[in-house]
Amino acid sequence: MFQVGSKKLVDQWRRSHSPVMLVHRTEDGYIRWMDVSAWLKEKTQDRKTPVKRIVFDGEPFSALNLQRLWDRVFMA
């Protein structure tokens, strides 16, 4: 879980035209990431209360996943 510091930051991330990525690296070097702006857009559509925590559900940071992000952002 990722604690969010301010409502203003959450609003900026949600309105961003570019993906806002949250990246987590473990002590053994394993890296996972997730598109926070997409998560916020999906989870907060009908929500009246502000988001204070983001549930980190990241995928492995790999060449394949990076290519998928590239295609989604630049080839759409």
NULUM-187736 format. One record per atom (N, C-alpha, C): residue number from 1; residue in one letter; atom name; x, y, z. Coordinates in pm, whole numbers. Layout:
# residues N
(NUM "A" "CA" (X Y Z))
...
//
This chain:
# residues 76
(1 "M" "N" (83 -116 0))
(1 "M" "CA" (0 0 0))
(1 "M" "C" (90 125 0))
(2 "F" "N" (48 226 -73))
(2 "F" "CA" (124 350 -86))
(2 "F" "C" (41 463 -28))
(3 "Q" "N" (95 534 70))
(3 "Q" "CA" (27 645 135))
(3 "Q" "C" (40 771 50))
(4 "V" "N" (-71 839 24))
(4 "V" "CA" (-71 960 -57))
(4 "V" "C" (-72 1082 35))
(5 "G" "N" (16 1178 6))
(5 "G" "CA" (31 1293 93))
(5 "G" "C" (-74 1400 80))
(6 "S" "N" (-125 1424 -41))
(6 "S" "CA" (-218 1535 -57))
(6 "S" "C" (-323 1509 -166))
(7 "K" "N" (-440 1566 -147))
(7 "K" "CA" (-549 1553 -244))
(7 "K" "C" (-509 1621 -375))
(8 "K" "N" (-435 1730 -367))
(8 "K" "CA" (-391 1803 -486))
(8 "K" "C" (-305 1712 -575))
(9 "L" "N" (-216 1638 -514))
(9 "L" "CA" (-129 1546 -589))
(9 "L" "C" (-211 1437 -657))
(10 "V" "N" (-306 1381 -585))
(10 "V" "CA" (-393 1278 -642))
(10 "V" "C" (-469 1333 -762))
(11 "D" "N" (-521 1454 -751))
(11 "D" "CA" (-594 1516 -862))
(11 "D" "C" (-503 1539 -983))
(12 "Q" "N" (-379 1581 -958))
(12 "Q" "CA" (-284 1601 -1068))
(12 "Q" "C" (-254 1469 -1138))
(13 "W" "N" (-232 1365 -1061))
(13 "W" "CA" (-202 1233 -1119))
(13 "W" "C" (-320 1182 -1200))
(14 "R" "N" (-441 1200 -1147))
(14 "R" "CA" (-560 1150 -1215))
(14 "R" "C" (-584 1225 -1346))
(15 "R" "N" (-558 1353 -1351))
(15 "R" "CA" (-582 1434 -1471))
(15 "R" "C" (-468 1430 -1572))
(16 "S" "N" (-358 1369 -1538))
(16 "S" "CA" (-241 1367 -1625))
(16 "S" "C" (-269 1299 -1758))
(17 "H" "N" (-223 1361 -1866))
(17 "H" "CA" (-238 1302 -2000))
(17 "H" "C" (-134 1193 -2023))
(18 "S" "N" (-25 1200 -1951))
(18 "S" "CA" (80 1097 -1958))
(18 "S" "C" (67 1006 -1837))
(19 "P" "N" (109 881 -1850))
(19 "P" "CA" (101 791 -1735))
(19 "P" "C" (191 838 -1620))
(20 "V" "N" (141 826 -1501))
(20 "V" "CA" (220 851 -1381))
(20 "V" "C" (252 715 -1322))
(21 "M" "N" (379 681 -1317))
(21 "M" "CA" (420 547 -1278))
(21 "M" "C" (471 544 -1134))
(22 "L" "N" (427 445 -1060))
(22 "L" "CA" (477 417 -926))
(22 "L" "C" (567 296 -939))
(23 "V" "N" (692 309 -895))
(23 "V" "CA" (791 202 -911))
(23 "V" "C" (839 159 -773))
(24 "H" "N" (849 27 -754))
(24 "H" "CA" (896 -28 -627))
(24 "H" "C" (1007 -128 -655))
(25 "R" "N" (1117 -113 -584))
(25 "R" "CA" (1231 -206 -596))
(25 "R" "C" (1255 -271 -461))
(26 "T" "N" (1261 -403 -461))
(26 "T" "CA" (1287 -475 -337))
(26 "T" "C" (1438 -477 -308))
(27 "E" "N" (1471 -520 -189))
(27 "E" "CA" (1613 -526 -151))
(27 "E" "C" (1693 -620 -241))
(28 "D" "N" (1628 -722 -294))
(28 "D" "CA" (1700 -816 -380))
(28 "D" "C" (1700 -774 -527))
(29 "G" "N" (1651 -652 -556))
(29 "G" "CA" (1661 -597 -690))
(29 "G" "C" (1542 -620 -782))
(30 "Y" "N" (1437 -684 -732))
(30 "Y" "CA" (1318 -709 -813))
(30 "Y" "C" (1238 -579 -826))
(31 "I" "N" (1206 -539 -948))
(31 "I" "CA" (1137 -413 -972))
(31 "I" "C" (999 -439 -1029))
(32 "R" "N" (900 -372 -970))
(32 "R" "CA" (761 -377 -1018))
(32 "R" "C" (714 -232 -1035))
(33 "W" "N" (618 -213 -1123))
(33 "W" "CA" (565 -79 -1147))
(33 "W" "C" (417 -86 -1180))
(34 "M" "N" (350 30 -1165))
(34 "M" "CA" (209 37 -1203))
(34 "M" "C" (176 179 -1248))
(35 "D" "N" (75 189 -1332))
(35 "D" "CA" (28 318 -1381))
(35 "D" "C" (-72 373 -1279))
(36 "V" "N" (-26 465 -1197))
(36 "V" "CA" (-108 521 -1090))
(36 "V" "C" (-221 606 -1147))
(37 "S" "N" (-195 680 -1253))
(37 "S" "CA" (-300 766 -1309))
(37 "S" "C" (-416 681 -1361))
(38 "A" "N" (-389 569 -1426))
(38 "A" "CA" (-495 480 -1474))
(38 "A" "C" (-570 418 -1356))
(39 "W" "N" (-498 377 -1253))
(39 "W" "CA" (-560 319 -1134))
(39 "W" "C" (-655 420 -1071))
(40 "L" "N" (-610 545 -1058))
(40 "L" "CA" (-694 648 -997))
(40 "L" "C" (-818 678 -1080))
(41 "K" "N" (-802 683 -1212))
(41 "K" "CA" (-917 709 -1298))
(41 "K" "C" (-1021 598 -1284))
(42 "E" "N" (-975 475 -1273))
(42 "E" "CA" (-1066 361 -1261))
(42 "E" "C" (-1132 356 -1124))
(43 "K" "N" (-1055 376 -1019))
(43 "K" "CA" (-1105 356 -883))
(43 "K" "C" (-1182 475 -826))
(44 "T" "N" (-1168 591 -884))
(44 "T" "CA" (-1228 711 -822))
(44 "T" "C" (-1341 772 -903))
(45 "Q" "N" (-1389 705 -1005))
(45 "Q" "CA" (-1497 761 -1088))
(45 "Q" "C" (-1620 800 -1007))
(46 "D" "N" (-1666 711 -922))
(46 "D" "CA" (-1789 735 -846))
(46 "D" "C" (-1763 764 -699))
(47 "R" "N" (-1642 794 -666))
(47 "R" "CA" (-1604 810 -527))
(47 "R" "C" (-1618 954 -481))
(48 "K" "N" (-1675 974 -365))
(48 "K" "CA" (-1690 1108 -310))
(48 "K" "C" (-1579 1141 -210))
(49 "T" "N" (-1524 1039 -144))
(49 "T" "CA" (-1419 1062 -46))
(49 "T" "C" (-1283 1063 -115))
(50 "P" "N" (-1192 1146 -68))
(50 "P" "CA" (-1059 1153 -131))
(50 "P" "C" (-977 1026 -109))
(51 "V" "N" (-891 998 -204))
(51 "V" "CA" (-802 882 -196))
(51 "V" "C" (-685 916 -104))
(52 "K" "N" (-660 829 -7))
(52 "K" "CA" (-548 849 84))
(52 "K" "C" (-442 740 69))
(53 "R" "N" (-485 626 10))
(53 "R" "CA" (-393 514 -9))
(53 "R" "C" (-413 455 -147))
(54 "I" "N" (-304 415 -207))
(54 "I" "CA" (-308 346 -336))
(54 "I" "C" (-262 203 -312))
(55 "V" "N" (-344 109 -354))
(55 "V" "CA" (-308 -32 -341))
(55 "V" "C" (-212 -65 -455))
(56 "F" "N" (-89 -96 -420))
(56 "F" "CA" (13 -124 -521))
(56 "F" "C" (-9 -264 -578))
(57 "D" "N" (-46 -267 -704))
(57 "D" "CA" (-69 -394 -775))
(57 "D" "C" (18 -391 -900))
(58 "G" "N" (147 -376 -880))
(58 "G" "CA" (239 -357 -991))
(58 "G" "C" (270 -483 -1068))
(59 "E" "N" (314 -462 -1189))
(59 "E" "CA" (357 -572 -1275))
(59 "E" "C" (510 -566 -1285))
(60 "P" "N" (573 -675 -1323))
(60 "P" "CA" (719 -674 -1335))
(60 "P" "C" (767 -568 -1435))
(61 "F" "N" (872 -501 -1401))
(61 "F" "CA" (934 -404 -1490))
(61 "F" "C" (1022 -483 -1587))
(62 "S" "N" (967 -509 -1703))
(62 "S" "CA" (1037 -591 -1803))
(62 "S" "C" (1032 -521 -1938))
(63 "A" "N" (1113 -569 -2030))
(63 "A" "CA" (1114 -512 -2165))
(63 "A" "C" (978 -526 -2232))
(64 "L" "N" (913 -640 -2212))
(64 "L" "CA" (781 -663 -2272))
(64 "L" "C" (677 -565 -2216))
(65 "N" "N" (675 -547 -2085))
(65 "N" "CA" (579 -455 -2025))
(65 "N" "C" (610 -310 -2061))
(66 "L" "N" (736 -276 -2075))
(66 "L" "CA" (773 -143 -2120))
(66 "L" "C" (726 -119 -2263))
(67 "Q" "N" (738 -219 -2349))
(67 "Q" "CA" (690 -208 -2487))
(67 "Q" "C" (538 -191 -2490))
(68 "R" "N" (468 -263 -2405))
(68 "R" "CA" (322 -250 -2398))
(68 "R" "C" (281 -109 -2356))
(69 "L" "N" (351 -53 -2260))
(69 "L" "CA" (323 85 -2218))
(69 "L" "C" (351 180 -2334))
(70 "W" "N" (463 163 -2402))
(70 "W" "CA" (499 246 -2516))
(70 "W" "C" (388 242 -2622))
(71 "D" "N" (343 123 -2655))
(71 "D" "CA" (239 107 -2755))
(71 "D" "C" (109 175 -2711))
(72 "R" "N" (73 160 -2584))
(72 "R" "CA" (-50 219 -2533))
(72 "R" "C" (-45 371 -2536))
(73 "V" "N" (71 427 -2502))
(73 "V" "CA" (83 574 -2493))
(73 "V" "C" (107 639 -2628))
(74 "F" "N" (199 582 -2705))
(74 "F" "CA" (243 651 -2827))
(74 "F" "C" (182 597 -2956))
(75 "M" "N" (125 479 -2953))
(75 "M" "CA" (71 422 -3075))
(75 "M" "C" (-82 427 -3080))
(76 "A" "N" (-142 475 -2973))
(76 "A" "CA" (-290 480 -2967))
(76 "A" "C" (-346 591 -3054))
//
